[in-house]
């Protein structure tokens, strides 16, 4: 998948993602990215597996702290 940075508007980059237009925070782009840059988006399965493991561990920790009781406001 290719993203083309169409323009920068303040802290937002307007991206052409194959005909779909996205607004992405500039901080989420590579440092120095600017108008006309073409970004190649790929899947990183190893990082995805690692992130999934971390999320599952966090969820398990939260679930272990839940006593199952009702929430009182």
N, C-alpha and C positions, 0 to 999 in steps of 0.2 A: 504494500500500500504506500502511495506517495502523498505527501502533504506539500503544498506550495504556499509559502508565506506571501499573501497578496499585499498586505499592508499592516502597518503598526499604528494603533490608535491609543495613545497614552500607554497604559500598562497592559493592553490587550493586543494580541496578534490575530488578524483575520486570516483564516486558513482556507484554501481551496482543497478539499479532500475528495477529489474526483467528482466534482459537481455539487457536493454538499458543503455548505459554508459553516465553519466552526469559529467560535471565539475562544481563544486559549490564553490564559494568563502568560505574559511574557516570561515570568519566572519559571514556567514549566518547560520552556524551550532551551536549547543549548545556548551557552553564554555567547553573546555577540551575534545571535541570529538576527537576520534582517530581511527586508523585502526582497523577494526573488529567490530566497533560499529554498531548496528542495530537500525535504526530509524523508528518509526511507523508514517506514514503520514496520518493525518485525516483531514476531513473538519470541520471547526468551523462555523456553520451557523449563530450564534449570532454575531461573530466578522465580518463575511462576510457582514451581513446586516448593521452593523454599518459603515464599511468601504465604502459600496456602498452609504450610506446616505451622508457621508462626501464628496465623489467624486461628487455626484450629486449637493451638495451645492456649491462646488468649481466651477463646470461647470456653474451653474446658475449665480454665481457672475461674472465670466468671460463674459458670454453672455450679462449680463446687462450693462457691460462697453463697449460693441461693438456697435458703432453707425451705422454699416452696410456700411460704406463708403469704397471706394477702398483703397488699400494699395499702398503707393507711396514709391519707393526706391530711 
